[in-house]
Amino acid sequence: MKMIHKLILVFSLLAILTTAANSIYFYQTRMADLNQRTYDHLYTLGTKIVSEIEQYVRLMDYAIDSLTADPDFMTAFHEASHLDEESDVGETLAVQNILSRKLYQEPILEPFFRVSVYSGNGFFISSRFEKTESITSMSEEARSTVESLPYLWRCDAEPFRRHIVGPHNDPWTEEFVGVFSAVRSVAWRGEQIGYVEVNAYLDDLAEMFMWQQLDGFLVQGIFDNGEQLFRNHGDDIVYSGLNATGFTRVQTDGVDRLVVGLYSDYLHMTVYVSQDMSIYNEQANALIRNYVLVATVILAVTLCFVVAFSLGLTRAIRKLTRRVKHLPVDSILAHSDEVITATVTSPRDQEIHKLENTMNRLMGKLQTSMHNEMALREGALQAQLNALQMQINPHFIYNTLNIISAKGMECGSEEITDICDQFAQMLRYATDLRSKTATLGAELQNAHRYLQLVKARYEDQLTYVIDVPEDMMRLTLPKLTLQPIVENALTHGFAGRTDPRAVSITGTLVDGTLQLVVRDNGNGFSEASLARLHGAFRDMESNPSAFSSEGGEHLGLINTYLRLLHASKGHIRMTLHNDSGAVITLTLPIEQENKHV
């Protein structure tokens, strides 16, 4: 790759990585800002809603307090709670007049739909006298209505606490009027006498939750007991039990929303303000589009600058490259010194200019050396011819074997021909230095040729078996691994014996390793020989480079193992034992990718 291409590639990658890193950093920063803005927006909406609801409920509480703090009102209410059907009409009217005067004249009661005072005996009076009531005070219907109100049991359980009742229909009229209420159980002189209830229009509640008009925003108000004060139409998610602090994402039934909860200690209620995730995603996608656009523009400008800058940096290198490409290397002797020492780079490019001058000096020295070489070439050629004459032709042995083989054929001795051919093949295999490794198939074939030669001597006194699966033949291992071991078995294993000789070579794959076993039926190893060989093997395996073989029996086996350890970098292992003769096992790990050992 040319230098200019390398510079453009490196600088471009640097520009891309820098731009990507900066874009990711600023995008994450802006996303954090977006998260904070979204949270602040929802929190502000929730705070405003909670504040308005608390203010309105405080007004309802003040209306109740203004009634219960009046002794005349409470005395009249106490008397009303003891009225029955047999009570004097005048007494009843007097009580109603006292209560009505307070209800009708108290300005704090004006903003509400109605303020009702009622007790368990069916007594009922309301601040809205102009409305036609469908239920008459002290009637059986009035008593049934009081008993049917589902929220009074909580008021009785906590008689001095105000309770907020969520949206419901006004129970005192047949018309459908949606209201929400603040109710308190009233006690006077140690006796529970009835209830004061402030009913407000649901429209007032909806106005306080005015944020439902904002597209994508929904609001819920849920009391501690799980009852709802408000929920937008179409909002089917129930946030009861959701963590009331922080920023929460809720995903359920195809709905994906961001929720912020604010708790009111005064109301014992949590207001959940949520935003549709699509609004958040739209803002996030806008940020992504902006940063991709900005990053693309910045990257395009940067890449143009990188190309121009790289061209400027490599101008001198490109000039020198063109000059080197046209140097008269093949005909350097035919050019003058001026051509050889000419320069094309500017001294301002100090390093490149110095490199060119150094190259020119080298070219001058090369020209001088070539002149000297021409003078010495003729003498050197003559010396080479003399040396060649003194060498022994490496093919002399092969030619001699061919002569013996041809003579055997003339005499009709095919055995001599076969022996010569086997020996020639073994010689070529052993002297081929082009590779230090061979396939297992080639190693087995070389061992087979050796056994054939030995069998020509011992004839029926020697039998051998080679049992290695065909799929192992392409495995590679160090060259001349098997033949020296087989030779050792035949040389040392049958000393002083004339009975038939048997040699076997078997191969198996065990746990990812190749195990080659050479077995004979000879004398086996003596105890002293086994101890000496095992000690030598341990020394070699611990430090092959420092081991040096000494004299003694089985020296060929020791040298073979040392050579295999060096060739395999210590991976090959050899073990020895006796089993009706000598058994030599080679364990060679297999590289799965290349099938090497």
N, C-alpha and C positions, 0 to 999 in steps of 0.2 A: 504494500500500500504506500502511495506517495506521501511525502511529508505534509503537503498541503491538505490532502484528504484526512490525514491523521489529526492535524490541527483543527480542521473544520469539525471533524467528528467529536474530538475531545471538548472543544469550546462549545459546540452545539449541545452536547450532553450536559455540560456544566450549566449552560444557559437554561436548558429545559428543566434540570433538577432544581436550579435556584428559583426559577419562575414558579415551578410546581410547589416547592416548599413554601415560598412566600404566599402564593395563592391559598394553599391549604391553611397556613397559619392565619392569614387575615380572614379567610372564610370562616374558620373555626371561631375567631374572635367576634366576627359579625354575627355568627349563629348564637354565640353566647349572649351578645347584646340583644339579639332577637328574642331569645328565651327570657332574658331579664325584662325586656319591654313588654312581652306578652304577659309575663307574670305580674308586672307592675300594673298593666292595664286591667287585668282581671281583678287584682287585689284592690285597685282603686274603685272599680265598679262595686265590688263586694262591700268595701268599706262604706261607700255612699249609701248603698241599700240598707246595710245594717244600721247606719246612723239614722236614716229616715224612719225605719221601722221602730227603732228604740225611742225616737222622739215621739212618734205617734202613740206607741204603747204607753209612754210616760204621761201623755195627755189623757189617755183612757184611765190610767191609774189615778191621775189627779182628779178626774171626774168622780171616780168611786170614792176617793178620800174626801172630796168636798161634801159628799152626801153623808158618809159615815161619821164625819167629824161634827155634824150638826146634832146637838142633843134632842131638839124638838123633832127632827126627822127620825132619829133612831127610836125615840119614845113612841112616836106614832107607828113606826114600822113594827115595834115590839107588840103594840096593841093589835095591829092588823094581823099579826101571825097567830093571834089567839081568837080571831073571829071565827064564827061558824054560821050555819044557816039560821040559827035561832037568835043570833045577835040582833040588838036594836038597830034599826035602819038609821036613826039619827047618829048613833055612835059610829056606824060604818062610814056615813057620809063625812063626819067630822074628821075621821082618820084619813080618808081619801083626800079631803081638802088640804090637810096639812102636807101630805106627801106630794100632791099634785102641785101645790104652790112652789115647793122646793124644786121639783122636776122641771116645771115650766119656766121658772124665773132664773134658774142658774145659767149664766152665759156660757160656762165651760162646756155645757151639754149640747150646744147648738151644732157643732160640726158633725155630730154622729147621727146615724140613721134613727136610733132610738136608745134610750136608757130605761131599762126595765127593772122593776122591783117586784119580787114574788116570793112566796113561801109555800111550804108543803101543804098548807090547808086550802090552797087554790086561790089565795089572794094574789092579785096581779094588777099593776098599774104601770103605765108607760109615759115617757116624756112626749110622745107624738100623739097628742089628743086629737089632732085633726085627721088622723088616719082611722079609718073604720076598722076596728078590731073584730076579728071573727070569733075570738074567745072571750067570754065574759068572766070577770073576776068572781071568785067564790063559787064557780060552777063546777060540776063534776068533770066537765071537759078540761077546765083549767087545772084541776088536781091531776088528771091523767097526763096532761101535757108536761107538768112539772116532773111527775114520776118517770116520764119517758125520756127526759133529757139525759143523754148518755155521759155527759161530762160532769154531772153534779157529784158523783161519788168521789171524784178526785178533789173537788172543792171541799167536801165534807171531811176528807182525810187530812187536808191541810187548810183549816178554816181561816187562817190569817194570811194566806198567800193568794195572789192573783194568778189566774190560769188563763192562758190564751187558747181559744178554740178556733180551729181552722175553718176554712170555708164550709158553710152549711146554709140551709134554707131557714129563714126566720120562722120559728115554730108557732108564733102567736097570730099568724094570719094565713089565710088560705092561698093568698097570692104567692107566687114564687119570687122571693126577694133574697138574693144571695148576700150573705153577710159573713163577717168574722167577728169574734167577740172576745172581750175580757170579762171574766166572771170571778166574783169573790163571794165566799160564804161569810155571812154577817152574823156576829154574836153580840148580844147586848145583855149586860148584867149577868154574865156567866151562862147565857142560854143562846143556843143557835136558833135564830129567828127567821132566816131566809137567805135570799141571794140578791145581789146587785149585779146586773149584767149590762155592759156597754156594747151595743151592736154598731159596727161600722160597715159601710158599703164595700162590697168587693172591688168596686171601681177605684176606691181610695187605695186598696191594697195593690191593685194592678198598677196604679200610678206610681206607687213607691217602687214597684218592680218594673219601672218604665224601660229598663234596658232590654226587655224582650223585643223591643222594636228594632234593635241593632241586628243586622243580618248575621247569622251564624252564632249569636250569643244567646245562651239560655241560663235561667236562674231557678234554683230550688231553695226553699226554706224548710228545714226538717228539725223538729224538736228532739230533745234527748230521748223521749219515749217512742220515737219513730214516726209520729204523726207529722203530716205535711201542712205547712202554712200556705205554701204557694208552689206551683210548678207550671212551667209554660206548656201550652198545648203542643202535642207532638213530641214532648220529651219523655221517652219511655224508660230512661235509665233511672234507677233508684240509687242515690249516692249514700244512703244511710249506712253507717259503719265505715265509710271511706275516711282515710287519714285527713283530719281537718286542717293540717298545716302543710305548707309547701305546695309544690307543683306536681300534679299527678296526671298521667295519661290513662284514660279509660277506653278500652276496646271491648265491645260486646255486641253480638248480633248485628254485625255490619256497621255499627256506630263507632266512630273514633273521635274522641274529644279530649281537650285539655281542661283540667278542672283545678280551681283554687277554692279552698274552703276557709271561711272566717267564722269563728265562734263568738257568740254573744253571751256573756255571763248573765247579763240582765234579763235576756229573753230565754235563756237555756235552750238556745237554738243555733244551728249551724246554717249559714247561707253558702250555697255552692254556686259559683259563677263558672260557666263552662263556655268554651269556644270550639267551634267545629274545626277539626284538624285540617280540613281542606284550606281554610284561611291561612293557617300557619304554613302549610306546605306551599301555598301559592307565594307567600313571602320568601320562604326558603328557596324555592325554585328561581325566583327573581334574583336572589343573591347569587345563586349558582350561575345563572345566565350572565349576570354582570361580570362576575369574576372570570368566567370563561372568555368573554369578549375582551376584557382588559388584558388577560394573560395572553390571548392570541395576538393582540396588537403588539404588546411588549415583546413577545417571542419573535414575531416576524421582523420587527426592527432590529432586535438583537442578533438574529441569524444573518441579516444583511450586513451588519457591522462585523460579525464573525468572519464572513467570507472575505470582506474587504481587508480586514486586519490580517487574516491568514495569508492572503495574496501578498501583502506587503512584507510579512515576516519571511516568506519563503522565496522572495524574488531572487536573492543571491544564490540560494540552494538550487533553484530551477536553472539558473544560468550555468552554474557549475555542473549540474547533471547533464545538460545538453552538450557541454564541452567534453565531459568524460565519455559520453555516448559516442562521440565522433573522434575519439583519440585514435591515432594510427598505430595501434598495438601490434598488428600483424606486420606492418612495414616501418617500424620505428627506426630502423637503421637507415632508411632512405630519406629521412627528414632532418632538417637542420635544427641546431639548438634553439633558434628563434621560435620555431613552431612549437617545440617542446615546452619552452619556458613562457609562452604568452599567457596573459591573465585576462579574465572576463569579469571578475568581481571587483567591487569598489572597496577601497581601503576603509570606508566608513563601516562596512560589515566586517569588523575586525576578525572574528573567529573564522568565518567562511573564507575571507581573504588569506588568512594565515594557513588555513587548511589547503587552499589552492597552491600557495607557494611551496608548502611541504610536499604536495603531490608533484609539483614540477621538479623539485629536487630529486624526488624518488624516480621520476621518469628519466631524469638525466643520468642517475646512477644505473638505472636499468639499461639505458642505451650503452653505457660504458661496459656493463657486465656482459651484455650481448656481444659486444666486440671481442671481449676476452674469451667468451664461450666459443665463438667461432674459431678462435685460434687453437683452443684445446680440444674441440670436438673430434678432430681427426685422430688425435692420440688416444682419446678416451674410447673411440669406436674400436681402435685396434686392440686396446687392452681388454675390452669386452669380448672380442673374438677369441683372444688368447684364453680368457677365463672359461669360455664355453667349451673350448677344446679339452680343458682339464676336468670338466665335470663328467660324472657318470650319467649316462642317459637313464632317466627314471623309468623308461619303458623297457630297460634291459631284462628285468625280472619277468615282466609279462611276456616278452618275446621268447624268453627261455622256456617259460611254462607252455607257451604255444608250441614250441618245438617238441617238448616232451609229450604234449597231448597228441600232436600229429604222429609222432613215432609210435605212441600207444595204439592209435587207430590203424597204423600200418601193420602192427603186430596183432591186431584183432583184440586188443585188451581195452574194452570199454571202461573197465574200472579205473585204469590209469587216466584215461581221458576225463572221467567224472571227477577223480581226485584233483587233477590239475584245474578243472573248471571251478570246483568248490573253493580251492585255495586261492585262485585268482579273484573270485568274487569277494572272499573274506579280506584279501589284501586291498582291493579297491575300497571296500567299506571302511577299513581301518585307516587308510591313508588319505581319505577324502576329508580335508580340513575346512571345507566351505561352511560347515555347520557343526556346532558342538552338541546338538540334540538330534534325536531321531524318533520316528514313530515306534510304538510298541510292536507293530507288525514287522518293521525292519529289524528291530532287535531280536525278535523271535526267529526271523529268517536267518540272521547271522549265527545265532546259537544253533539253529538246525543244521547249517552248513558245517559248523564245527563238530557237531555230533555225528554227522555223516562221515567226516574225515576219520574221527576216532573209531566209528563202526567199521570202516574199511580195514582197520588194524585188528579189532577184536572180533569182528564178524558176529556170530551168534552169541558170543559171550556178553554182548552189550545190547540192552533194550532201553528205549527212552519213550517218554510220553510228554507231549506239549498240549495242555488243556487250558486255553484262555478264550473267553467268549469273543465272538467276532466283533461285537460292538465296542470292544476296548482297543481294537487294532489302531485306531487313529489317534489315541492318546500319545502325547510326546513326553520323552524323558531323556536324561543325559545319555549321550552315545557311549557304547561299549559298557553297558550296565550288566547284562546277563552273561555274556560269553566268558568273562573272567571268573565269574562265580561257578559256572558249569565246569570250566577247566580246573578250578581248585578242587571241586568234588571228585573229578576223575583222577586227578593227580595225587591227592592226599588221602582219599577215602578208601582206596582198595590196596594199600601197600601190604605186600605179603599175602594177598588172597588171590585164589584162582577161580573162585566160584563166579557164576554169572553176575554181571553188573547191571543195575537198573537206575535210571535217572528220570525224574519227572519235573516239569515246570507247570505250575498252575497259577491262575490269576483270578482274583475276585475283587468286587467293590464292596467295601465295608465302611459305613458311616462317612461317605464322602472321601474315602481314601482308597488307593489302589494297593492291594497286597499281592506281591509276587513271591511264591514259595518254590524254592529249589530243594528237592529231596533226593537222597540216594540211599542205597541199602548196604553201604560200606561199613567201615569200622566205627564211624562217628568220631566225635571229638573226645579226647581224653579229658579227665577232670581238670588237669593242669592247663591244658590248652583252652578249655572253656573259660577258666578263671582268668587266664592271660588275655584272651580275646575280649571278654566282657570288660575288663579293666581298661584295655586300649580303646574300646568303643566309648566308654564313659569319658575318658580324657579327650577324645576327639570331639564328642558332642558338646562338652563344656567349653572347649576352646580349640576349634579346628585349625586355626592359623598358627597356633603355638605348638601343635603336636608334631613330633618327628618320629618316624618308625625306626625300630632297631632290628637287629638280626633275630632270627628264630623261625620256627615253623609257621606256616600260614601267613607269611609276610605278604604274599600276593593278595590275600583276602583283606588284610589290614590296609594295604595301599589302595585297593579298589574302593573300600568304604571311605577312606580319606578323600579320594578323588570325587566320589559321589557327594560327600558333604560339602566340598568346595563348590561343585557344579550346581547344587541345589540350594546353596546358602544356608545349609544346616537343616533343611526341611526333611530330607530323606533319613529314615531310620532303618537299621539292620539289627535283627535279633537272631540268636543261635540257640539250638537245643538238639538233643538226641532223641530219636524216636525210630528204633530199628534202623539206625543210620543217622547221618547228619541232616539237619533241617535248617535251611537259611531262609529267613523271611525278610523281604524288603517292604517297608510301608512308605508310600509316597502320596502326599496330599495332592488333590486334583483342583486346579483352578477352573471353576465352572465355566467362565466365559470362553477361555481359549482351549480348555481341555488339556492343559499342561500339567506336568508333575515336576 
